[in-house]
């Protein structure tokens, strides 16, 4: 497989044209963890510190622009066994705010879907905020409201530890027999009231299915693999795919080989194909997990290489309309449907 670069840009003219008309939306990256913790400046062009094997340094504003990316859902993370998780997440919002002030023409905090670049528009990156794990709320729904006022628009119910809302699919406190708790159900209702998208990545199967059954608005699974392409405890099965589709939601395919069962772009394509075959082409997207302590697949080692995926889909003769849905349209639909329907000002 051959990929080439045009200056600092990867991808064929055809792939870049598709990106220009359908600015990709990445459903998950953890870049602001590094900004708040290590002073990582997204305004500057970086190279991963360990080429070929780095688990950070995948994303910055110049390389996002190279790839034509229109929006990213950035995760807010916090260690679950220490006090002050909500405050630590708030410091990551501070880091985003600082970037928006420093680079106002290149990045904007996105509170609704209206700031996502329109086809052919050369606008700033729309940065959406995702809470990764209900432990960050510290058992208090008022913290959800506090974070929503600061711009959080996606609520991930689990990360790698149990919390008051649910159990994780893997990690500390996982328990397949337990579903969504009473607090978890109240959290889901409050998210829908506020117009905050529910993200079921990392949630165990029973809690996942409980949430899909209770949801009245589309949900997402921001970054995952699927068991029908590669069986892994972290991945979701066909029944879960159908539940997301029934809820009107979307599934973002991760770029981490450990969950894909392969180390190159073909593994990503295999998982995209499975979602389409089971859930339908309206319910598939990308959720790279860049900067999330993963080693991405070859050909997608950092974000400016994203057009390589588009070229691979073109090589396999996937219709451009389907590619546009995967990169942009499906995620944008959910952002519009949920964020326009709540009181999250």
Secondary structure, 3 states (H helix, E strand, C coil): CCCCEECCEECCHHHHHHHHHCCCEEEEECHHHHHHHHCCCCCCCCCCCCCCCCCCCCCCHHHHHHCCCCEEEEEECCCCCCCCHHHHHHHHHHHHHHHHHHCCCCEEECCCHHHCCCCCCCCCEEEEEEEECHHHHCCCHHHHHHHHHCCEEEEECCCCECCCCCCECCCECCCCCCCCCHHHHHHHHHHHHHCCEEECCCECHHHHHHHHHHCCCCCEEEEECECCCCCCCCCECHHHHHHHHHCCCEEEECCEHHHHCCCEHHHHHHHHHHHHHHHCHHHEEECCCECCCCCECECCCCHHHCHHHHHHHHHCCCCHHHHHHHHHHHHHHHHHHHHCCCCCC
